[in-house]
Amino acid sequence: MLVSQNEKSLGWNESMELLFGFAGGHLHTRMFQTMMRFSICDLLEDGPKHYSEISKIIGFKDDSSCYRLLRYFVPHRLFNESFTEVGVFSKTPSSTQFSKNGALKNLGFYYSQDHHYRMLESIPLTVEMGKTNGPSSVGLSNFWEFFEKSSQYKELFNQAMKDYSSLIIDKTISKVDLSPFETVVDVGGSHGLVIGSLLELHPNVNGINFDLESTLNASNEKYQHPRLSHIAGDFFKSVPEADCYLMKYILHDWSDEKCCEILKTISKSMKPNGKIIIIDLILDPSNYTKEAVFKDILMMHFFDAKERSLIDWQQLFEKCDFVIDSINSSVTPPLIIVSKK
């Protein structure tokens, strides 16, 4: 069999990086989850520590196993080990992101926690059959049933989504112009952080944070603002009347058919000349990101849903009698503004 020049030029080290990156995923996730569960990144925020000290703090029975756990993440640039004082570890910019001082602690814990790990065992069947097997593989009828089974999981999900919202606010809030509207509904807004933050920038706009009653009740830190109302409901049945609707990472949770149901529900309540502002990923075949393809597989496996390319979005809106007015791709995720035909 002929071997291409590119294949020949791929050296041993690079080949091993690929091998351990692809085949070591199970181990990698479990090691990361262990590190997150004991908040080891937090312990290094106030200065370097010897592994024996860290082992004592977190209660490991064997200091050497703690050393090996920390050492595992050195090549991944999560920690540094001293060259002159072997066994002394210090933080890196990456580890700070997963500490109490960073933005990714809840997200890291959420994506690596046990429920997801067990569900991902059935990924090969989902890929083979083209239909989600994630929830059913752990005895659930759908992903959202996790909330009914575990209040701890529900709280972790809410905290992770709050952190996602904070990251999005930092990157995109200045690009969202609500000034033309009187009332804006954040559809599936959970704690109301996004719409509440937007109201701070738009003094003439009223906001409604709309989500399931169980979600609103589960959020202990609902955003408080004199022009913000928290209203419970089901977006498959009805939504409050408004001239603008905001949806952040909502439609990627649903199939095209379900998305059409949501959009048609909104269409019934939308005032004339109303708009929908969608904050969601757009898959770019010329520049796939790890985040985009990672989430796409999760959407397929957990929800029978997907991340969408520009063509996918256009086809979806066409089915639902909507049209794209504009796309702002200068921020990540992009802002898609649509209106009724």
Secondary structure, 3 states (H helix, E strand, C coil): CCCCHHHHHCCHHHHHHHHHHHHCHHHHHHHHHHHHHCCHHHHCCCCCEEHHHHHHHHCCCCHHHHHHHHHHCCCCCCEEECCCCCCEEEECHHHHHCCCCCCCHHHHHHHHCHHHHHHHHHHHHHHHHCCCCHHHHCCCCCCCHHHHHCHHHHHHHHHHHHHHHHHHHHHHHHHCCCCCCCEEEEECCCCCHHHHHHHHHCCCCEEEEEECHHHHHHCCCCCCCCCEEEEECCCCCCCCCEEEEEEECCHHHCCHHHHHHHHHHHHHHEEEEEEEEEECCEECCCCCCHHHHHHHHHHHHHHCCCCEEHHHHHHHHHHCCEEEEEEECCCCCCEEEEEEC
